[in-house]
Amino acid sequence: MNARTGVTYTPGASDFSIETNDDAQQVKLRIYKDGLGGKPVKTVNMKRAQAGIWQATVKGDLKGKFYTFDVKYGGKFRGESPGIWATAVGVNGKRGAIVDMADTDPRGWSADKRPSIAAKDLILYEMHHRDFSIDESGGFIHKGKYLALTEPRAISHLKELGVNAVHILPSFDYASVDETRLNEPQYNWGYDPVNYNVPEGGYSTDPYKPEVRINEFKQMVQALHKAGIKVVLDVVYNHTWNIDGSNFQLTRPDYFYRKNADGTYSNGSGCGNETASEREAMRRYMVESVKYWVEEYHIDGFRFDLMGVHDIETMNAIRAALPSDIFIYGEGWSAGSCAYPGEKLAMKAHISQMPGIAAFSDCIRDGLRGPWDSDSKAAFLGGVKGNEESLKFGIVGAIQHPGVDYSKVNYSKEPYALEPTQMIAYVSCHDDMCLVDRLKASVKGITQDELIRLDLMSQTVVMTSQGVPFMLSGEEMLRDKKGVHNSFESPDSINQLDWANKERYPQVFKYYKDLIALRHNHPAFRLGDAHLVRKHLEFLNAPAGTVVYRLKNYAGRDDWRDIIVILNANKTATEVTIPEGTYTIACCNGQINEQGLGTLQGGKAVVSPQSALILYMTKPR
Ligand code: CA
């Protein structure tokens, strides 16, 4: 039995197969001319090859046709679906499509290769297709589409900024955008999966033609790869759009979902249901699905939505099944309680049991901006004392480090990562308020000057962290969402990037660019190895509201012998004690210049308010 069911096309005949529960009584295969509407041109009773496996071969050239399965249980047909393994679909994903996948490859696709970038060297840029390119100010031809990312203006922006991986919000086929009404503005993040193995039609130029979305998705990957940029897919296997009517439920009722003891569906996703990754066929499905995206679309990495809903064993099976350069990370939490033993779930606290998999650090995020449950509460950025250890936890990459007092960390009272590359460092993402809105909501009486200072300082913490840094697209242009906390279905006016901001706040973009270059140019900031972090990174005594650390003795064979990073959230200039020596100033008061902004004689250093000061010495003292 092929691990992937669905359809296998050849010009002479198409083979169909589907897995069902063992008690399925009959399966009808229907062939259609179109992806929506019309009567079947052929109906076939599939043959039961063995319990739970049904097959049919339809002779003739079916290319361009569509199909559905309809499974009968307890004397009733459940309803038509494309099954769970459609790799091409018609509009809105209602029917599978029969395509020759070779027809979907853009020119030169066979030569496309995943860029070689080690996990420690990644800089992740999280984006939504529509946010990025829908506004007129961006000047994109293919507004809100996959193809926008093939346009020179997109590529040159990403290259100029210096990020080397784009993490695209859900781009598999999801439900909440009606693909038959794309002439109207419709917005959704897309966390409502329908067909896991097909690109979303709403981002294609023609969702009615099944090969178009596949081809355009591949063009996007190809263009980014040519620029040396990896493509990470946000995957949402933890829940489906609905239960009744989901492809899972129509083919294998109640197999794929966890239930509570009382028979109700468990809701660890907070979206009405939760899948059961621990079950053999669900685990196999997840493994095969990610393998498929790597093989067919050359995807470089996966971000698992609510990874904490999945079980550890499944995440490890996924890790084992994928090439080692595929980067895997996820949200190490769930959105409700799961109907599965907590100690077996892929939570961030268990990340040491999942080598080669990373988890987002809410410790550093909330240590910086404030707690997730209240937008108006500030933390380090707002001058709230007591968050220093949470920052330090994130700076070392959530590993065991003698300089961190774990008892004072906001959430994690012990280290969880084996290696710093198992932690994602970030201050904002698509969820919750973006950085500008959060600063405005949480720092009382904040001025525009302070807003920019704190924005730049917070990303300095992220980009100099030993974890893998991650940023939300548009932060480099001081984006805001007009204060909207959860913009998952807000209109474009809330979500879109205003590209005029790039010129409006040139000092912000320049700082981000220089900051990213600083990380690229200096291996000391990305040691990628827990032993090296413990050996070379030491925290220095620092006044409240500041964090000071040193990367010493040519960390990571850096050109710079010693590097001092001073983060000051105080509203006043603050004096800190640093080792004696003559230092060159690389970052000061919202400016970065690796050649030097001046020199400083050690012993004492005074840091400007709400800013980072980075110093280095190249020679022995
Ligand atoms: Ca869709």
Residues whose N, C-alpha, C, O or C-beta is under 5 A from the ligand:
A	BS01	CA	N92 D173 Y174 A175 V177 E200 G201
